Amino acid sequence: MFRILVSDAINEEGLAPLRKSEQIEIVQKNVSEAENELHEFDALLVRSATKVTEELLSKMPNLKIIGRAGVGVDNIDVEAATKRGIVVINAPNGNTISAAEHTFAMMAALVRHIPQAHISVKSREWNRSAFVGMELKGKHLGIIGFGRIGSEVAKRARAFGMTVHVYDPFLTKERAEKLGVSIHTLDEVLACADIITVHTPLTKETKGLLGEKNLAKTKKGVYLINCARGGIIDEKALIPFLQNGHVAGVALDVFEQEPPGDHPLLSFDNVIVTPHLGASTVEAQLNVATQVAEEILQFLEGKPVTSSINLPALSKDVYEKIQAFYHLAKKMGMIASQYMNIPVQELSVTYAGTVADLETTYITRSLLAGFLRPRVASTVNEVNAAMIAKERGITYGEKFSDETHGYANCISLTVHGENRTFTIKGTHIPNYGDRIVHFDGFTIDFAPEGHLLYIQHQDRPGMIGKVGNVLGEHQVNIATMQVGRQEAGGRAIMLLSLDKPIDDAVMQKLTEIEDIDTVKRLEV
């Protein structure tokens, strides 16, 4: 018999999968009410009210799994749970349809002036000529970010007779053709779209993505929609484009700060807003509860789960043996994904030396999760990485080799893209740490940590000085620098570790240096 503590209000219908099992007892109490029996529970099911802290976990020694009926897990100490071998799961897909439908509802309301007309009629007016709208049929929709929600928006847009243009650096041609959309650069989407909707995660790269520079590239009379994350559209930069009429209207479900308070955008008649309602439907709330309940049932029956956000349950002995390589592989995946900032079809991982004798399955999953993390909006982990890779049309496989390149252990990753391949090799040295020893054809030695800057250039005297001058002028300190070359006067690389990330202005200055071919930021 398994005992499950449901400590927050969960949709009763969503608990049905658990209630059907004769091997499960559900206790619905808050944590304080269940204080004297916390040590008896095998599973904990929460929403956002219960704070799952290390202190709480210490009182639940029998706990095996925590389920969050929702997407975010900010109220759960995932690291503490992982250290205790407790699996943490969520429901990443439960609100996909609700979010897509809300986006489309906002789109229709925006171009037909529905909120404004509603207020007018409620005020006992009947001014039909003031609210002449625009049809969606035949219009060009630009979608920035093409994950699950972006894909669902595209399906609905095509049903309305819209032409869909997508900017997503990781979208493959095969998937785009399957969904009936066309792939473009960001500039092309900005220039051609009558309506633009964003569906990316909020990252360093996407924060302020639609700022002054990119807003100026849009069509005059463009409509903008953000039902993803506040901050992707630069709210301050947007104001003058609304004032001069370049942007015809904006629909926002999210803000940089929520609630927005006395925000200047709220004073514009052509800005319509909702209070972060993307997932606020009866169906979404039921879906997340049902998904988590089904996952917990799967886990307690000894079957695999697909929505874990931390390590799968490993024995302490196995985890300790693979831990160093697990972290090295994740870093290698993240670096490779950022460097190969194009659609890819295949990842090939080769193990050599002592690492080849270990349980490499979880190491490969860690690498895959690291590779996918910069590419998708949803949570990626060792359990669901294979499923997400399959959705993205990415295959992966393991190989084993005797070639250690002079090291006790070596992990090699080759990424196959549409037009090129990339190989990175790494090793873990006890008491010294993780090292990258091969990078895209160059032998090199650097620690994969922090803010990294990769530069490929022609081997000319003074190149290091020129790069150092640009960084110095912008108050960017170099922590370490590693260099490599294939032959004197030929292709060469620098890999710098910086004390802080660099902005686009610094990147532009570096690319302007003669004989520099490539500059890339790599965050680990």
VENQUISUL-V495613 format. One record per residue. RES is the residue in one small letter. PSI is psi in whole degrees, -180 to 180 (* if undefined). OMEGA is omega in degrees with one decimal (NA if undefined). D_CENTER is the distance of its C-alpha to the mean C-alpha in whole Angstrom. Layout:
BEGIN
{{RES | PSI | OMEGA | D_CENTER} {RES | PSI | OMEGA | D_CENTER}}
END
This chain:
BEGIN
{{m | 128 | 176.8 | 38} {f | 139 | 178.4 | 34} {r | 131 | -180.0 | 34} {i | 129 | 175.3 | 31} {l | 118 | 173.6 | 30} {v | 102 | -169.4 | 29} {s | -7 | 176.6 | 29} {d | 169 | 178.8 | 27} {a | 115 | -179.1 | 28} {i | 139 | 177.7 | 27} {n | 121 | -175.1 | 28} {e | -39 | 178.3 | 31} {e | -32 | 178.8 | 30} {g | -23 | 178.9 | 27} {l | -5 | -174.9 | 29} {a | -42 | 179.7 | 31} {p | -35 | -179.9 | 30} {l | -38 | -177.5 | 30} {r | -24 | -179.4 | 34} {k | -19 | -177.6 | 35} {s | 130 | 177.7 | 35} {e | -10 | -178.4 | 38} {q | 6 | -175.4 | 37} {i | 134 | 173.3 | 35} {e | 125 | 179.5 | 36} {i | 129 | 176.5 | 34} {v | 119 | -179.3 | 35} {q | 96 | 179.2 | 33} {k | 154 | 171.0 | 34} {n | 169 | -172.4 | 32} {v | -41 | -178.6 | 32} {s | -37 | 178.7 | 35} {e | -29 | -178.2 | 37} {a | 15 | -174.0 | 36} {e | -44 | -173.3 | 37} {n | -8 | -179.1 | 40} {e | 14 | -178.6 | 38} {l | -34 | -176.6 | 34} {h | -9 | -175.5 | 35} {e | -12 | -170.6 | 36} {f | 139 | 177.3 | 33} {d | -27 | -176.6 | 30} {a | 152 | 179.1 | 27} {l | 126 | -179.6 | 26} {l | 121 | -173.8 | 24} {v | 167 | 165.0 | 23} {r | -118 | -177.1 | 21} {s | -15 | -174.5 | 21} {a | -43 | -178.4 | 24} {t | 128 | 177.2 | 25} {k | 111 | -177.3 | 24} {v | 91 | -175.5 | 23} {t | 170 | 176.5 | 25} {e | -35 | 178.2 | 26} {e | -44 | 178.1 | 30} {l | -43 | -179.0 | 29} {l | -33 | 178.8 | 28} {s | -22 | 179.3 | 31} {k | -2 | -176.8 | 33} {m | 66 | -174.2 | 31} {p | -19 | -179.1 | 32} {n | 0 | -174.3 | 32} {l | 134 | -177.9 | 29} {k | -26 | -175.4 | 27} {i | 142 | 175.2 | 24} {i | 128 | 177.9 | 22} {g | 130 | 177.8 | 21} {r | 114 | 179.8 | 19} {a | 77 | -176.8 | 19} {g | -171 | -176.6 | 16} {v | -54 | -175.4 | 13} {g | 146 | 178.0 | 13} {v | 32 | -179.5 | 14} {d | -24 | -178.7 | 15} {n | 6 | -179.0 | 19} {i | 130 | 174.8 | 19} {d | 88 | -173.9 | 20} {v | -39 | -179.1 | 17} {e | -44 | 178.6 | 19} {a | -39 | 178.9 | 22} {a | -42 | -179.7 | 22} {t | -43 | 179.7 | 21} {k | -29 | -179.6 | 24} {r | 5 | 179.5 | 26} {g | 22 | -178.6 | 25} {i | 126 | 178.4 | 23} {v | 136 | 176.2 | 20} {v | 126 | 179.6 | 18} {i | 157 | 174.7 | 17} {n | -169 | -179.2 | 15} {a | 79 | -173.1 | 15} {p | -20 | -173.9 | 12} {n | -5 | -170.8 | 14} {g | -25 | -176.7 | 17} {n | 12 | -175.5 | 16} {t | -51 | -177.6 | 15} {i | -42 | 179.6 | 18} {s | -43 | -179.5 | 19} {a | -41 | 179.1 | 16} {a | -43 | 179.5 | 17} {e | -38 | 178.6 | 21} {h | -39 | 176.7 | 21} {t | -44 | -177.9 | 19} {f | -35 | 176.1 | 22} {a | -42 | 178.1 | 24} {m | -39 | 179.8 | 24} {m | -49 | -179.1 | 24} {a | -43 | 179.9 | 27} {a | -35 | -177.4 | 29} {l | -49 | -174.2 | 28} {v | -16 | 177.2 | 30} {r | 6 | 175.2 | 32} {h | 38 | -174.6 | 33} {i | -47 | 179.7 | 33} {p | -41 | -178.5 | 32} {q | -41 | 179.2 | 35} {a | -37 | 178.1 | 37} {h | -48 | 179.9 | 37} {i | -39 | -179.0 | 38} {s | -47 | -179.1 | 41} {v | -38 | 177.4 | 42} {k | -26 | 178.5 | 42} {s | 14 | 177.0 | 44} {r | 28 | 175.4 | 47} {e | 163 | 176.6 | 46} {w | 74 | -171.2 | 46} {n | 76 | -174.3 | 45} {r | -36 | -175.8 | 44} {s | -19 | -178.2 | 44} {a | -12 | -171.9 | 41} {f | 41 | 176.9 | 38} {v | 124 | -174.3 | 39} {g | -161 | -176.2 | 35} {m | 137 | 175.8 | 33} {e | 149 | 174.0 | 33} {l | -31 | -179.3 | 29} {k | 131 | 177.6 | 31} {g | -6 | -179.1 | 31} {k | 159 | 179.9 | 29} {h | 118 | 178.5 | 26} {l | 126 | 174.7 | 23} {g | 123 | 177.9 | 20} {i | 120 | 178.5 | 16} {i | 109 | -174.7 | 13} {g | 119 | -170.8 | 10} {f | 56 | 172.7 | 11} {g | -150 | -177.1 | 9} {r | -47 | -176.0 | 12} {i | -45 | 177.8 | 13} {g | -39 | 179.1 | 13} {s | -41 | 180.0 | 15} {e | -37 | 176.2 | 17} {v | -41 | -179.5 | 18} {a | -41 | 179.4 | 19} {k | -43 | -179.2 | 22} {r | -37 | 179.2 | 23} {a | -40 | 179.3 | 24} {r | -36 | 177.6 | 25} {a | -26 | 178.4 | 28} {f | 3 | 178.2 | 29} {g | 23 | 178.9 | 30} {m | 154 | 171.9 | 27} {t | 128 | -172.1 | 26} {v | 123 | 177.2 | 22} {h | 130 | -172.7 | 21} {v | 135 | 166.7 | 17} {y | 113 | 172.9 | 15} {d | 110 | -173.3 | 12} {p | -12 | -175.6 | 13} {f | 7 | 179.7 | 12} {l | 125 | -179.9 | 14} {t | 157 | 179.2 | 17} {k | -38 | -178.0 | 21} {e | -44 | -178.7 | 21} {r | -39 | 178.8 | 19} {a | -44 | 179.4 | 19} {e | -39 | -179.5 | 23} {k | -37 | -177.2 | 23} {l | 0 | 175.1 | 21} {g | 35 | 178.4 | 24} {v | 165 | 179.0 | 21} {s | 144 | -178.9 | 22} {i | 136 | 179.9 | 20} {h | 167 | 169.5 | 20} {t | 165 | 177.9 | 19} {l | -44 | -179.6 | 18} {d | -39 | -179.7 | 22} {e | -41 | 178.2 | 23} {v | -44 | -179.8 | 21} {l | -38 | -174.6 | 22} {a | -31 | -171.2 | 26} {c | -18 | -170.1 | 26} {a | 136 | 170.7 | 24} {d | -31 | 178.7 | 26} {i | 137 | 179.3 | 24} {i | 129 | 175.7 | 20} {t | 139 | -176.3 | 17} {v | 138 | -179.6 | 14} {h | 47 | 177.9 | 11} {t | 161 | 169.2 | 8} {p | 163 | 175.5 | 5} {l | 109 | -179.8 | 8} {t | -180 | 176.4 | 8} {k | -34 | -177.9 | 11} {e | -33 | -174.8 | 11} {t | -12 | 178.2 | 11} {k | 124 | -177.9 | 13} {g | 22 | -178.5 | 16} {l | -43 | 174.1 | 15} {l | 76 | 177.9 | 18} {g | -166 | -175.0 | 20} {e | -45 | -175.6 | 24} {k | -47 | -177.1 | 24} {n | -31 | 176.4 | 22} {l | -33 | 179.3 | 23} {a | -19 | -179.3 | 27} {k | -7 | -177.3 | 26} {t | 163 | 175.5 | 25} {k | 146 | 170.5 | 28} {k | 131 | -177.6 | 31} {g | 13 | -178.9 | 31} {v | 151 | 173.0 | 27} {y | 141 | -177.7 | 25} {l | 142 | 179.0 | 22} {i | 133 | 174.2 | 19} {n | 102 | 172.4 | 16} {c | 23 | -176.4 | 16} {a | -82 | -179.5 | 12} {r | 137 | 176.4 | 12} {g | 136 | 178.5 | 15} {g | -19 | 176.8 | 15} {i | -39 | 169.2 | 13} {i | 126 | 178.1 | 17} {d | 105 | -172.5 | 19} {e | -38 | -180.0 | 22} {k | -43 | -179.3 | 25} {a | -25 | -177.1 | 24} {l | -31 | -171.3 | 25} {i | -51 | -179.1 | 28} {p | -27 | 178.5 | 30} {f | -29 | 172.4 | 29} {l | -39 | -177.5 | 30} {q | -38 | -177.8 | 33} {n | 2 | 175.3 | 34} {g | 2 | 178.8 | 33} {h | -43 | 173.9 | 31} {v | 120 | -175.1 | 28} {a | -26 | -179.3 | 30} {g | 157 | -177.8 | 28} {v | 139 | 173.8 | 24} {a | 123 | -176.9 | 23} {l | 127 | 170.6 | 21} {d | -12 | -176.5 | 19} {v | 154 | 179.8 | 17} {f | 162 | 176.9 | 18} {e | -39 | 174.1 | 18} {q | 130 | -178.7 | 20} {e | 131 | -3.9 | 21} {p | 157 | -173.2 | 24} {p | -15 | -179.1 | 24} {g | -143 | -177.9 | 28} {d | 67 | -174.5 | 30} {h | 137 | -178.8 | 28} {p | -28 | 178.8 | 30} {l | -26 | -178.2 | 28} {l | -12 | -179.1 | 29} {s | -8 | -178.7 | 32} {f | 131 | 178.8 | 32} {d | -27 | -177.3 | 33} {n | 18 | 172.5 | 31} {v | 119 | 177.5 | 28} {i | 144 | -171.5 | 27} {v | 154 | 170.5 | 25} {t | 156 | -174.3 | 24} {p | 67 | 176.1 | 23} {h | 61 | -174.5 | 19} {l | 8 | -174.3 | 20} {g | -39 | -178.1 | 18} {a | 9 | -173.0 | 18} {s | 72 | 172.0 | 21} {t | 155 | 176.8 | 23} {v | -41 | -177.6 | 26} {e | -43 | -179.1 | 24} {a | -43 | 179.8 | 21} {q | -38 | 176.3 | 22} {l | -42 | -178.3 | 24} {n | -46 | -177.1 | 21} {v | -37 | 178.0 | 19} {a | -45 | -178.8 | 23} {t | -43 | -179.2 | 24} {q | -45 | -179.2 | 21} {v | -41 | 178.4 | 21} {a | -44 | 179.9 | 24} {e | -38 | 178.7 | 24} {e | -44 | 178.4 | 22} {i | -43 | 178.4 | 24} {l | -45 | 177.5 | 27} {q | -48 | -176.4 | 26} {f | -47 | -177.7 | 25} {l | -21 | 176.0 | 29} {e | 5 | 177.8 | 30} {g | 17 | -179.8 | 29} {k | 159 | -178.6 | 27} {p | 150 | 175.0 | 23} {v | 158 | -175.0 | 20} {t | -5 | -175.0 | 17} {s | 29 | 176.0 | 15} {s | 140 | 178.1 | 15} {i | 6 | 174.6 | 13} {n | -163 | -179.2 | 15} {l | 145 | 167.3 | 18} {p | 162 | -177.3 | 20} {a | 110 | 177.5 | 24} {l | 154 | 173.0 | 25} {s | 152 | -178.9 | 29} {k | -38 | -177.6 | 29} {d | -46 | -179.7 | 31} {v | -43 | -178.5 | 29} {y | -42 | -179.0 | 26} {e | -34 | -178.8 | 28} {k | -36 | -175.4 | 29} {i | -7 | -169.4 | 25} {q | -48 | -177.1 | 23} {a | -44 | -178.7 | 24} {f | -31 | 176.3 | 23} {y | -46 | -179.9 | 20} {h | -40 | 177.7 | 19} {l | -46 | -177.7 | 20} {a | -40 | 179.6 | 18} {k | -42 | 178.8 | 15} {k | -43 | 179.5 | 16} {m | -41 | 178.0 | 17} {g | -44 | -179.4 | 14} {m | -44 | 180.0 | 12} {i | -47 | -178.5 | 15} {a | -39 | -179.2 | 16} {s | -43 | -179.6 | 12} {q | -37 | 180.0 | 13} {y | -45 | 178.3 | 16} {m | 69 | -175.2 | 16} {n | 52 | -178.5 | 14} {i | 168 | 174.3 | 16} {p | 140 | 178.1 | 16} {v | 156 | -178.7 | 17} {q | -27 | -171.6 | 19} {e | 142 | 170.9 | 20} {l | 131 | 178.5 | 19} {s | 120 | -177.1 | 22} {v | 130 | 178.9 | 23} {t | 131 | 179.4 | 26} {y | 138 | 177.8 | 27} {a | 150 | 178.9 | 31} {g | -151 | -173.3 | 33} {t | -30 | -179.1 | 33} {v | -27 | -178.2 | 29} {a | -16 | -179.9 | 30} {d | -2 | -176.1 | 32} {l | 179 | 174.9 | 30} {e | 94 | -172.1 | 27} {t | -11 | -177.0 | 25} {t | -47 | -178.0 | 23} {y | -29 | 177.1 | 21} {i | -43 | 178.4 | 20} {t | -41 | 178.2 | 19} {r | -37 | 177.3 | 17} {s | -43 | 178.4 | 15} {l | -45 | -180.0 | 15} {l | -42 | 177.8 | 14} {a | -42 | 177.8 | 11} {g | -38 | 179.5 | 11} {f | -40 | -176.2 | 11} {l | -25 | -173.2 | 8} {r | -44 | 178.4 | 5} {p | -6 | -170.1 | 6} {r | -17 | -174.6 | 6} {v | 154 | -177.9 | 4} {a | -30 | -176.7 | 3} {s | 166 | 177.3 | 5} {t | 132 | 176.9 | 6} {v | 136 | -179.2 | 8} {n | -180 | -175.4 | 11} {e | -24 | -178.6 | 14} {v | -45 | -174.5 | 16} {n | -1 | -176.3 | 13} {a | -41 | -178.6 | 12} {a | -40 | 179.9 | 15} {m | -43 | -179.5 | 15} {i | -39 | 178.0 | 12} {a | -42 | 179.3 | 13} {k | -42 | 177.8 | 16} {e | -33 | -177.8 | 15} {r | 0 | 179.6 | 13} {g | 27 | -179.2 | 17} {i | 124 | 174.7 | 16} {t | 159 | 178.9 | 19} {y | 157 | -179.9 | 20} {g | 161 | 179.6 | 23} {e | 147 | 172.0 | 25} {k | 164 | 177.9 | 28} {f | 145 | -173.7 | 30} {s | 160 | 174.2 | 33} {d | -7 | -175.5 | 36} {e | 105 | -178.5 | 35} {t | -2 | 179.6 | 33} {h | 32 | 176.0 | 34} {g | 4 | -179.2 | 36} {y | 160 | 179.2 | 34} {a | -29 | 178.0 | 34} {n | 154 | 179.8 | 31} {c | 132 | 172.3 | 28} {i | 127 | -179.7 | 25} {s | 132 | 178.4 | 24} {l | 126 | 173.7 | 21} {t | 126 | -179.2 | 22} {v | 125 | -179.4 | 19} {h | 114 | 177.3 | 21} {g | -175 | -177.9 | 20} {e | -33 | -174.8 | 22} {n | -6 | -175.8 | 24} {r | 169 | 175.1 | 24} {t | 161 | -178.9 | 23} {f | 137 | 179.2 | 22} {t | 135 | 175.9 | 23} {i | 140 | 180.0 | 22} {k | 141 | -179.2 | 25} {g | 162 | 177.6 | 24} {t | 157 | 173.5 | 27} {h | 126 | -179.5 | 27} {i | 115 | -179.7 | 30} {p | 137 | 179.4 | 32} {n | 5 | 178.4 | 32} {y | -34 | 173.6 | 31} {g | -167 | -178.5 | 27} {d | 139 | 177.2 | 24} {r | 140 | 169.5 | 26} {i | 123 | -171.8 | 24} {v | -7 | 177.7 | 28} {h | 134 | -176.5 | 27} {f | 105 | 173.5 | 25} {d | 47 | 176.3 | 25} {g | -4 | -178.6 | 29} {f | 137 | 170.8 | 30} {t | 129 | -174.7 | 31} {i | 171 | 179.7 | 29} {d | 105 | 178.2 | 29} {f | 158 | 179.0 | 26} {a | 126 | -179.1 | 24} {p | 77 | -176.7 | 20} {e | 143 | 167.0 | 19} {g | -144 | -175.6 | 18} {h | 108 | -177.6 | 18} {l | 148 | 177.7 | 20} {l | 120 | 179.7 | 21} {y | 130 | 178.7 | 22} {i | 126 | 172.6 | 25} {q | 135 | -173.1 | 27} {h | 174 | 172.2 | 31} {q | 140 | -176.1 | 34} {d | 94 | -179.5 | 36} {r | 149 | 176.5 | 39} {p | 140 | 175.3 | 40} {g | -1 | -176.2 | 39} {m | -42 | -179.5 | 35} {i | -41 | 179.6 | 34} {g | -40 | -179.9 | 36} {k | -43 | 178.5 | 35} {v | -44 | 179.7 | 31} {g | -38 | 179.5 | 32} {n | -44 | 179.9 | 34} {v | -45 | -179.4 | 31} {l | -40 | 179.2 | 29} {g | -40 | 178.7 | 32} {e | -27 | -178.9 | 33} {h | 18 | 175.1 | 29} {q | 38 | 176.8 | 30} {v | 119 | -177.2 | 27} {n | 137 | 178.0 | 29} {i | 122 | 178.1 | 28} {a | -49 | 177.0 | 28} {t | 160 | 175.9 | 29} {m | 131 | 174.2 | 29} {q | 142 | -178.9 | 30} {v | 158 | 176.8 | 31} {g | 152 | 176.3 | 32} {r | 158 | 179.8 | 34} {q | -33 | 176.4 | 35} {e | 156 | -179.2 | 39} {a | 128 | 178.8 | 40} {g | -1 | -178.6 | 40} {g | -149 | 179.1 | 37} {r | 141 | 179.7 | 33} {a | 162 | 177.9 | 32} {i | 156 | 167.7 | 29} {m | 142 | 173.0 | 28} {l | 111 | -174.0 | 25} {l | 140 | 170.8 | 25} {s | 126 | -173.8 | 24} {l | 156 | 179.7 | 24} {d | -18 | 178.8 | 24} {k | 158 | 178.2 | 22} {p | 154 | 179.0 | 19} {i | 151 | -176.9 | 21} {d | -180 | -175.9 | 20} {d | -31 | -179.3 | 21} {a | -41 | 178.7 | 25} {v | -42 | 178.3 | 25} {m | -43 | -179.9 | 23} {q | -44 | 179.1 | 26} {k | -40 | -179.2 | 28} {l | -40 | -179.0 | 28} {t | -21 | -179.5 | 27} {e | -11 | 178.9 | 31} {i | 130 | -179.4 | 32} {e | 138 | 178.4 | 35} {d | 2 | 171.3 | 34} {i | 127 | -176.3 | 30} {d | -38 | -174.0 | 28} {t | 138 | 173.2 | 25} {v | 127 | -180.0 | 23} {k | 139 | 171.3 | 19} {r | 136 | 178.6 | 17} {l | 115 | -179.6 | 16} {e | 130 | -179.5 | 14} {v | * | NA | 14}}
END
